[in-house]
């Protein structure tokens, strides 16, 4: 019941739901108290609305955004409460008293201060916003001052409005006691604090406190590009939840031949990047991106098919490559959009064959098999469970854009799979890791996900009280306590190391100070390994686990597991690198043979129907290597999907980069000869203006719309 209400109200937790209910009931109670009238009822109900409002803002609740959309935003709610206080005074026969006029004058003057305070805060933010966001790029050529104290600008409108509390409290006390001095003191405090808050913002508009103009910043970036001369770029644009798609390529970019750079388009994604030594340049404006000189770049890699790719694809002096963010049998892996790239890089022969079968216009000679460099952290299977009982990972994918029942096992099979795993005759441990996009399109999938998480929690609680596990639980308590303490220590240190600059710095300041420090990055890498080890030690090898969020990473879950249940996605192809048994659900009920014919990655898998009785075969293979009848098939399939072990994937990837860079150089020399020395790719002013118009139209009207249906 509560979970249903949470979904309907669009809040994140039961506490948010409680705050929303209290706020929803509080305002009618304030109105009722004003009409009765009852001073103390008014004070109590008003206090509830203050606290509930503050809590929902603290939690950044979606409900706050919705209230603003229906003209019940924060200023309106505060104004309503103040008007009801005036009504209360009138109902208490105080309309002719000085305290009444003091209250009215105070609230009018206080609202008069809202405009300059809001304008100043907005102007400061705008003047602190640079046309780019950077990491590991030296911007010493422009002077970027420290950001104003975070307390001044963070939720400034909310803080300003809450300064009415002294006046409201003083007026209520005065009405109750007849001591008008208290009201005057409250009024004076509110007006003085509001004026002070406004005046404190003024110095941050001085030239010395402002970020340099966009032209100066872009010139500094252009100078840096001219000095660094990047040769290989990873280009990325995506939604708020898509940071994992670029993060998975950062370590590869750190090892790539040449001078790498990551080019991004969304500001909010920069803060979600993992620490890296590779320069990161985020350019939100299409007109700014197209004006930059990327003539030194020879190869640009694209991790997703999105509309904003067009801003980079228009540059002819570089070769464009689609590398994607996973290798699977989904239709997204053979997207016709891929025709726009010079080459498409796949993990192995299977990717090449998919394009041939799909016949979407990608030529075979434009496909290069490079393996999957990201799979290096995946440990090979030893042939036996690493703990006294096997660990099974259930990692379903999300529901996709097209409502195909075969996209995810959650809707039709998720609960059956989880019940069979949790109630297996021979005990197993379950790690449940849902896809971060779960519920994005179909809320039923999110509801199933919530039920599965509750099942895991309930099974854990039951196992904790089961006498069969009492000895292990008692023996592990000390080590688990130590591991949790270590986790806290490591997390604090990682947070400190991952934060560019001082605490409270804004986007501009972080761009100034976030230069790569090899020692810091090495320590972060070591600490992440320590964190991962401590995480798995912080609970027992018999305890089920729900894993959400970016940590622990999917590959860490692979290494902790002895087998996996999943759906058609790149998760399956990646897991095959471990050599461990796995099962895939035929949610669309195509039948085993047809399912294997359509999906290469399942040809060495246990195929599950929606009722999942076939899980017994997987559990047997995980527990006893002699019962693993698909081991040889998995070895053959691994090479077909991911390519050979030698040379390594990183070596093949770098060879592909070098070969394509050579093609770009040859192309540029040929064009230069034909143009008799004219600058390659130089556009005249008219063409540039036309391109800007087209780009602005795409960016403002179509980029996001295009991104959704074609994203992979």
FENTA-V64743 format. One record per run of one state. SS is the DSSP state (~ for helix, > for strand, _ for the rest). FROM is the first residue (numbers start at 1). LEN is the number of residues. If there is no record, write none. Layout:
SS/FROM/LEN
SS/FROM/LEN
//
This chain:
_/1/1
~/2/8
_/10/4
~/14/23
_/37/2
~/39/20
_/59/3
~/62/8
_/70/4
~/74/18
_/92/6
~/98/30
_/128/5
>/133/3
_/136/14
~/150/4
_/154/2
~/156/22
_/178/2
~/180/26
_/206/1
~/207/3
_/210/4
~/214/15
_/229/3
>/232/5
_/237/6
~/243/5
_/248/2
~/250/6
_/256/4
>/260/5
_/265/2
~/267/4
_/271/8
>/279/4
_/283/3
~/286/6
_/292/7
>/299/4
_/303/4
~/307/7
_/314/5
>/319/4
_/323/8
~/331/4
_/335/1
~/336/5
_/341/2
>/343/4
_/347/2
~/349/10
_/359/5
~/364/3
>/367/3
_/370/3
~/373/5
_/378/13
>/391/5
_/396/14
~/410/13
_/423/6
>/429/4
_/433/10
~/443/22
_/465/2
~/467/32
_/499/8
~/507/7
_/514/4
~/518/20
_/538/7
>/545/2
_/547/7
~/554/7
_/561/2
>/563/4
_/567/3
~/570/9
_/579/2
>/581/5
_/586/6
~/592/7
_/599/1
~/600/3
_/603/3
>/606/3
_/609/6
~/615/9
_/624/1
~/625/3
_/628/3
~/631/12
_/643/6
~/649/26
_/675/10
~/685/26
_/711/2
//
